[in-house]
Structures are given as structure tokens and as C-alpha cells.
Amino acid sequence: MHFEQQFQNSKYILYFLLKKYRIKYNNDEYMQLLTIKLWEISKTYNAQKSPSFHTYLYTRLNFYLIDLFRKQNKICEVPLTCSIDAKLQTLPSTLDTEIIYRQFQDKLTSREKQWLQLKLEGYKQKEIAHHLACSVSTVKNYQQRVQAKYLIHYKH
């Protein structure tokens, strides 16, 4: 099948993906990239491995778009040059936040502090239970108590 015929049969997938990810800015650029990828996929497609070309195409283009978004986020970096005034303005709020956080930590028991520290480090409940040598239900109780104290502390 010629590529133009294949493109006509498959372009609804391209438009669907653009709409799915709400791409309005650089729409033409993404459409061009997807069309090029469609051409590459049509050259490497093996009907014996995947019987439905459209399903295969949708999956590959979807992940290709996600990869493009990831690359785009790596390119867009925050500029390193900030004015001294902006830094000085954020300094008091940072100190205030630190003081408020310390006051909150003073309200926690030692086990709740340990739970909070492990949770902030990204541990899962089972891992926290292993570190604290307790059951998962006890870890859930720590979590509920810390959340309740958090709500009380930060509402005032």
C-alpha cells in the first residue's frame, strides 16, 4: 500500500492523539513529527507480529508523543539568573516555613516523626513497617494521626 493511502486511512489516529493531549500550540509541528513517525512505522510494520496495524500504530504513536513531551520538558529549564531582590523576598518566607514546620514536628511523637521522615523519603507502607518493626495497620494509624495533627496545625 502506498504511504499516501496509508496516511489517509490512518490520519484520524494522529488527530485523535493531538486532541487527546490537547495540543494546540505547535499543532503543525507535532502533526509533522507524527506523520514522519507514521511513515517509519509503516516501513517496519510486521503483520505477523501484530495483526491490527491501527492498534499497533496507535500504541507506537502514543508512546512516541509521550517521549516527545519528556524531551521537551528536559529542554525547558528554569533560567538560573534571578535577581537578588527576588531571592531576598523568598528568604523570609522560607524561614517562616521552616519555623512553622519545626513547630509542627514538635507536636509529633518520635514514632510519628520517624514515619513522616520515611514517608517524605518516598518509602512505601510495607517498607516503613519494616523499618519501624511494626505492622502495616500501625503505620496507617501513624499516618492518620500525623494527618490529623497536620490539619489542626496548619489551619491555625
C-alpha positions as CSV (number, residue, x, y, z in Angstrom):
1,M,0.0,0.0,0.0
2,H,1.3,3.4,-0.9
3,F,2.1,5.7,2.0
4,E,-0.4,8.4,0.9
5,Q,-3.2,5.9,1.0
6,Q,-2.0,4.6,4.4
7,F,-1.8,8.2,5.6
8,Q,-5.4,8.9,4.5
9,N,-6.6,5.7,6.3
10,S,-4.6,6.5,9.5
11,K,-4.6,10.3,9.9
12,Y,-7.6,10.2,12.2
13,I,-5.3,8.5,14.8
14,L,-2.9,11.4,14.5
15,Y,-5.7,13.9,15.0
16,F,-7.1,11.9,17.9
17,L,-3.8,11.9,19.7
18,L,-3.4,15.6,19.2
19,K,-6.8,16.1,20.7
20,K,-6.2,13.6,23.5
21,Y,-3.2,15.6,24.7
22,R,-4.8,18.9,24.0
23,I,-2.1,20.1,21.7
24,K,-3.0,23.5,20.4
25,Y,0.4,25.2,20.4
26,N,2.8,23.9,17.7
27,N,0.0,21.7,16.3
28,D,1.5,21.6,12.8
29,E,4.9,20.7,14.2
30,Y,3.5,17.8,16.2
31,M,1.4,16.7,13.2
32,Q,4.6,16.7,11.0
33,L,6.5,14.7,13.6
34,L,3.7,12.1,13.9
35,T,3.4,11.8,10.1
36,I,7.1,11.1,9.9
37,K,6.8,8.5,12.6
38,L,3.8,7.0,10.8
39,W,6.0,6.6,7.7
40,E,8.7,5.0,9.8
41,I,6.3,2.6,11.5
42,S,4.6,1.7,8.2
43,K,8.1,0.7,6.8
44,T,8.9,-1.5,9.9
45,Y,5.4,-3.0,10.5
46,N,5.2,-6.8,10.5
47,A,1.7,-8.1,10.1
48,Q,2.6,-11.5,11.6
49,K,3.6,-10.0,14.9
50,S,0.7,-7.6,15.2
51,P,-2.4,-8.3,13.2
52,S,-4.0,-4.9,13.5
53,F,-2.0,-2.1,12.0
54,H,-4.2,0.6,13.5
55,T,-3.8,-0.7,17.1
56,Y,-0.1,-1.1,16.6
57,L,0.1,2.4,15.1
58,Y,-1.9,4.0,17.9
59,T,0.3,2.4,20.6
60,R,3.6,3.3,19.0
61,L,2.5,6.9,18.2
62,N,1.1,7.4,21.7
63,F,4.4,6.4,23.3
64,Y,6.3,8.5,20.8
65,L,4.3,11.5,21.8
66,I,4.9,10.9,25.5
67,D,8.7,10.6,24.7
68,L,8.5,14.0,22.8
69,F,6.8,15.6,25.8
70,R,9.5,14.3,28.1
71,K,12.3,15.6,25.8
72,Q,10.5,18.9,25.6
73,N,10.4,19.2,29.4
74,K,14.1,18.5,29.7
75,I,14.8,21.3,27.2
76,C,12.6,23.8,29.1
77,E,14.7,24.7,32.1
78,V,14.3,27.4,34.6
79,P,16.7,30.3,34.0
80,L,19.5,30.3,36.6
81,T,19.7,34.1,36.7
82,C,17.4,35.5,39.3
83,S,17.6,39.0,40.7
84,I,18.9,39.4,44.2
85,D,15.7,41.1,45.2
86,A,13.7,38.1,44.3
87,K,15.9,35.8,46.4
88,L,15.7,38.2,49.3
89,Q,11.9,38.2,49.1
90,T,11.7,34.4,49.3
91,L,14.2,34.2,52.1
92,P,11.8,35.3,54.9
93,S,9.0,33.1,53.7
94,T,11.5,30.1,53.6
95,L,12.5,30.9,57.2
96,D,8.8,31.2,58.2
97,T,8.0,27.9,56.6
98,E,11.0,26.3,58.4
99,I,9.8,27.7,61.8
100,I,6.2,26.5,61.2
101,Y,7.4,23.1,60.1
102,R,9.6,22.8,63.3
103,Q,6.6,23.8,65.4
104,F,4.6,21.1,63.7
105,Q,7.3,18.5,64.3
106,D,7.3,19.3,68.0
107,K,3.7,18.2,68.2
108,L,4.6,14.7,66.8
109,T,5.7,11.7,68.8
110,S,9.0,10.1,68.0
111,R,7.4,7.3,66.0
112,E,5.2,9.8,64.1
113,K,8.4,11.8,63.3
114,Q,10.1,8.6,62.0
115,W,7.0,7.8,59.9
116,L,6.9,11.3,58.4
117,Q,10.6,11.2,57.6
118,L,10.4,7.8,55.9
119,K,7.3,8.9,54.0
120,L,9.0,12.1,52.8
121,E,11.9,10.0,51.6
122,G,9.5,8.0,49.4
123,Y,9.1,4.7,51.3
124,K,6.0,2.6,50.8
125,Q,3.9,1.5,53.8
126,K,5.3,-2.0,53.8
127,E,8.8,-0.6,53.8
128,I,8.0,1.8,56.6
129,A,6.5,-1.0,58.6
130,H,9.7,-3.0,58.1
131,H,11.9,0.0,59.2
132,L,9.8,0.7,62.2
133,A,9.4,-3.0,63.1
134,C,5.6,-2.8,63.3
135,S,2.5,-3.9,61.3
136,V,1.1,-2.1,58.2
137,S,-2.0,-1.2,60.2
138,T,0.1,0.5,62.8
139,V,1.8,2.5,60.0
140,K,-1.7,3.5,58.8
141,N,-2.5,4.7,62.3
142,Y,0.6,6.8,62.4
143,Q,-0.4,8.3,59.1
144,Q,-3.9,9.1,60.3
145,R,-2.6,10.8,63.5
146,V,0.0,12.8,61.6
147,Q,-2.6,13.9,59.1
148,A,-5.0,15.0,61.8
149,K,-2.2,16.9,63.6
150,Y,-1.2,18.5,60.3
151,L,-4.7,19.7,59.6
152,I,-5.1,21.2,63.1
153,H,-1.6,22.8,63.0
154,Y,-1.8,24.4,59.5
155,K,-5.4,25.6,59.8
156,H,-4.5,27.9,62.7
